[in-house]
Amino acid sequence: MRTKLDQVTIIDDDPIFVFGITRIMELANFCDSFTVFKNGQEAIDYLRPCFLNGDKVPELILLDLNMPVMDGWQFLDEFVRIPCEKKVVLYVVTSSINPQDIKRARLYEEVTDYAVKPVTLHQLKKILENFPEEL
Amino acid sequence: MDRNNPFLRFFNEQSSLLEHAEEFTDGLLLWEEAHPDQLIINSKMADLLGRTGEDAGCLPLTALYAHFIPENEQAFNAQTEKEQMLGYRRPDGNEVCLRIRRIRQKAGSGLYKAQDFSGIHGELEYYRDLELRHSQVLQVSNLGTWDWNISTGEMEFNERWAEILGYTLEELQPIDSDTWLRFVHPEDVETSDLALEAHIDGRTPHYECIIRMKHKNGHWVWVLDKGKIVSRDASGKANRISGTHQDVTELIRQENEVKRIKSALEYAGRVARIGTWELNIQTQQVFWDDVVRNIHEVDEQFVVNLDRVIGYYEGDNRRQIREAFRACLEEGKPFDEELQMITAKGKKTWVRKVAYPYLINGRVAGVSGLLQDISPTRELLRSLEKQEETFRQTFENAPNGMTLVSLEGKFMKVNRNLCKMLGYEEDELLRLTFQDITYPDDLEQDLKLLNELVAGKRDSYRMEKRYYHKKGQVIWADLSVSMVSDSDGNPEFFISQISDISLMKRVQNRLKEVNLRLQSVYNATTELAIIEVGADGIIRSINRGTETLLGYSQAELENTVHINRLWPTTYLERRQRELEDQFGESIGMEEVLWVKPRKGQFEAREGVMQTKGGLPKPVFGTITPVHDALRNAFTGYLITATDFSAMKEARDKIEHLLDLSQDQNDRLMNFAHIVSHNLRSHAGNFAMLIDLMKMDVPEHTDHHFFPMLENSALALKETIDHLNEVVVMHSRIHDHLESLNLLEYANKVLRSVTPFLLEKKATVQLDIDASLQVHAIPAYLTSILHNLVSNAAKYRKPDTDPVITLSAQKKGAIVELHVADNGLGIDMEKHGKLLFSMYKTFHGNKDARGVGLFLTKNQVEAMGGEIRVTSSKNVGSTFIVILNADKT
């Protein structure tokens, strides 16, 4: 079992949530580093060249759905089109408990799971437990 | 007299008896074939005959003559064994009477013995013998005898002679030659005298005549009177005559009868081409008259006998006539047969052959008969029979009722269909008259027509009338009557044909009724325009509704105006384009309205018509083609239209309202979205921050505000979750309902709440059949069961351990689930109405979450079920959930 992840990317426009989750990660010693993007557009702009150039990419992406500029769904649609051999673990993390959203998220092969806010320490530990050994 | 005359035959029989007299041998005669014309006689014979000389022993046959028996025309018969009485005149002039009998016979010759019967001695001898035999015969043959001595005038009669006249011999005493005269008919005296004279003078061999004699009872008896001179004096003058009387009254009667029949037959033959024939029994010869010959197609030279007659018939006909003749000849039975014969020229023809045998003394003496060619009659008969049979068949099998009715109205003959129609058996109907079963109101008309028929004012009549069925109901019938008259033109009976038209009448009446009703609807309708249009598009009629709708009067439109005038041209042009697009063919303006109805598509649509003033009028209308089923053709169209203005307005309003609701609905959805996401994320942040505080700055959590803050955050999150679930429910209805095993789900739920139940010390009783399947959404079913079971445990009585019973029953298409507890119960009066509303709690229980029952109710109803509750405070509650049973 992995005890600590390398790099985590958080895509969420809610600064309070970002503050909370990063703080919990620090306290839990969840990862070495994390990057934060305020919306899908920023995230895809940064991540696409990384994947294409074979630069360092995050092991885990936590993706919110409701965001300005480019929301989570739009991001997913862009993200799946990036040709990439490396597998990334992607969690949709959202306040929405709308079953339609959950169902829709499951349609993406790239979406590992769906987590409902608030994210607790307990949930982060579960993510770590279920993290695949080899990516 | 004819040889066939019965009197003569009778006499022959008499004479044959005479031939049996005894013999007296006086001489011998020999006859040889070599010399058939002579006899050789011995000397004794020659002496007797007074023959002398060379040829005394050779007697020419011609010398012998018949003596007593006039029928013995051939004087000597060499072939007979019978004795022959022959006369011979001796050379001295005296007559010798010889009795000759054959005593020997060899091939080609015969020896005969002769006795001299001449002289008193011989004759007396003969007659004594004769009388002896005679008396025997006379007793049998009922002959009276008389013996008259002419010289002395003495007369002798026997008993029978008197008896014929109804007397005894004694009564007639004294008997003399005048006795006879007392009885004989005056007219017949001369007849008798003449006959006697002729005999005595030698002109006749014997005396014979038929005379009438007075019977004791006063009637005349016909008597055959016969006699013969039995002795003469030396001068040859007759001095004694003997004779017989025979009662021939019956024979005369018969003869007259035959004569009468004969003359009748001749008459009939002339009139009806009936021929007569006669059979002579003795000769077997048959006499045919010209008509019979004509029928047989033979000429008058043709000789007929009985075998030939029979030869004209073949097969069965021959057997039939042979048997008829046999019975006729042997038993005296007359016959009258219809037979088929084949003429001499091979033509087949039908004849009627009648034979009438006449008897004498019980024996058939002859047969008279007649023959009629009945071919024409027979053909006529056969064609009549055929006609009769055809009529009978027609009558019996006629598809309608047929009957022959007497002039009085009595049913004389009825066929099956009539019986069936009227419900009677044939024999019942034949006892009735048509008047008996005619509906009273129709009788007068029927009788009036019938009388006109009898009076010759009409040949037949036809009317619709009513009869009573046997069971009492009224039958409508179409009656045709004609009359049959006899050849003199007198009415004989009526032939009636009766067809049951009850059904037609009922339909007719129904049609009339419907028509009337439709007409009244048509006329009375002011809200609905009804327009009849001909196939040519010209308006035929409009109702008041049309006048109201468009402002035209009937006179302005009917029979002159084309229907298109009632629509704005722009509307018609638009329709024309639409229809051309739809059907891909060009459509004339005249047809625009008909295109769809004519293609069998019922046209019912909104449209715009045009009022008389040229204003558009929104209408809802239909166009129906009117089809004439009989002629299988379109005869026009029926247009209905209602004013759609008011309805259109109402519809616009409703559409506006719908838009409004949609708008509000959208806003609700937005609200739901806000609740579900935005509110929730804030609440989530609260919870997260509080968690984080506990980890990051544990020292700040000591403050007594902190737990309150933490609780508030939790409660907020939960409330938002519930709210969300309610909102989301709407979208979940689309989830698929599945067939779920109720027991399985109950067990699953019970397992998941086990810790909770243990904590509450609750026991659960499960009474659900494993076969029960319900039609439900898995998540909802779980939720419902979970909610009800946990409620039941939760609202326990403080001092009683909860007992929860889950039971279910299938009732037709539904499954009824009961969840019963022994808990606090609910005050139904106070809370019943609000039980299933949101955010209501009724117990002050710390675990109470008002949203639970609200959700449960919504879930049950979303699946098409229902939920209700029975409860009493401090006894317990039973929740009843009704779900749809699985359909499969």
Boltz contact constraints between the chains, C-beta under 6 A:
constraints:
  - contact:
      token1: [A, 16]
      token2: [B, 685]
      max_distance: 6.0
  - contact:
      token1: [A, 17]
      token2: [B, 685]
      max_distance: 6.0
  - contact:
      token1: [A, 20]
      token2: [B, 688]
      max_distance: 6.0
  - contact:
      token1: [A, 20]
      token2: [B, 689]
      max_distance: 6.0
  - contact:
      token1: [A, 20]
      token2: [B, 692]
      max_distance: 6.0
  - contact:
      token1: [A, 23]
      token2: [B, 692]
      max_distance: 6.0
  - contact:
      token1: [A, 24]
      token2: [B, 692]
      max_distance: 6.0
  - contact:
      token1: [A, 27]
      token2: [B, 695]
      max_distance: 6.0
  - contact:
      token1: [A, 66]
      token2: [B, 677]
      max_distance: 6.0
  - contact:
      token1: [A, 95]
      token2: [B, 677]
      max_distance: 6.0
  - contact:
      token1: [A, 95]
      token2: [B, 680]
      max_distance: 6.0
  - contact:
      token1: [A, 95]
      token2: [B, 681]
      max_distance: 6.0
  - contact:
      token1: [A, 95]
      token2: [B, 684]
      max_distance: 6.0
  - contact:
      token1: [A, 96]
      token2: [B, 676]
      max_distance: 6.0
  - contact:
      token1: [A, 96]
      token2: [B, 677]
      max_distance: 6.0
  - contact:
      token1: [A, 97]
      token2: [B, 724]
      max_distance: 6.0
  - contact:
      token1: [A, 98]
      token2: [B, 676]
      max_distance: 6.0
  - contact:
      token1: [A, 117]
      token2: [B, 681]
      max_distance: 6.0
  - contact:
      token1: [A, 117]
      token2: [B, 684]
      max_distance: 6.0
  - contact:
      token1: [A, 118]
      token2: [B, 684]
      max_distance: 6.0
  - contact:
      token1: [A, 118]
      token2: [B, 687]
      max_distance: 6.0
  - contact:
      token1: [A, 118]
      token2: [B, 688]
      max_distance: 6.0
  - contact:
      token1: [A, 120]
      token2: [B, 691]
      max_distance: 6.0
